[in-house]
């Protein structure tokens, strides 16, 4: 999944002819603390509430103000992981996207990102989660996949977390089966350390899905 597939139409766009008061009005309408500043397709940067609050005269157009916009964006063909990294590092709820010509193409909101990331990580699919701990040198994806698939299951999603100060890593796997005891026994035979497992029955899965849907509805308010 790439950035241009995540663009939302929910955010207003302001230009330098707008005043600080205009910006605050649009922010209140969109329930956002940042908005993109765009002049005829040219992206200038993000303006924040703090930018506006620090203006000497919020009723003057932005073009007459001395504002250092936050110049952060991704290109439309960058991966969703790049989007997540940029939004996390910059601590912004809205990320502008530029097309191949460097012109403004739209924005990705944190709400949209969470919704798509839920699909990307198979959060809505029923199944069980297995958390493995192993040495980084022992990580062989093909072997992990073979163990899961040999028990008539599929890996729905997998991600790795590691600490730069440690040789250990954690591998979180979501599999397509809820009954995972045979898979756990197979991992034990291959001397994998299983730190935790999370299983769902159908009733629990439906409850978790309802909660996820409720979260999405709340974020879209």
Secondary structure as GFF3:
##gff-version 3
##sequence-region A 1 221
A	DSSP	three_ten_helix	3	5	.	.	.	ID=ss1
A	DSSP	beta_strand	13	14	.	.	.	ID=ss2
A	DSSP	alpha_helix	20	30	.	.	.	ID=ss3
A	DSSP	beta_strand	34	39	.	.	.	ID=ss4
A	DSSP	beta_strand	42	48	.	.	.	ID=ss5
A	DSSP	alpha_helix	49	53	.	.	.	ID=ss6
A	DSSP	three_ten_helix	62	64	.	.	.	ID=ss7
A	DSSP	beta_strand	73	75	.	.	.	ID=ss8
A	DSSP	alpha_helix	80	90	.	.	.	ID=ss9
A	DSSP	beta_strand	94	98	.	.	.	ID=ss10
A	DSSP	beta_strand	104	109	.	.	.	ID=ss11
A	DSSP	alpha_helix	110	120	.	.	.	ID=ss12
A	DSSP	beta_strand	128	135	.	.	.	ID=ss13
A	DSSP	three_ten_helix	136	138	.	.	.	ID=ss14
A	DSSP	alpha_helix	141	149	.	.	.	ID=ss15
A	DSSP	beta_strand	155	162	.	.	.	ID=ss16
A	DSSP	beta_strand	168	175	.	.	.	ID=ss17
A	DSSP	alpha_helix	181	189	.	.	.	ID=ss18
A	DSSP	beta_strand	193	198	.	.	.	ID=ss19
A	DSSP	alpha_helix	202	219	.	.	.	ID=ss20
###
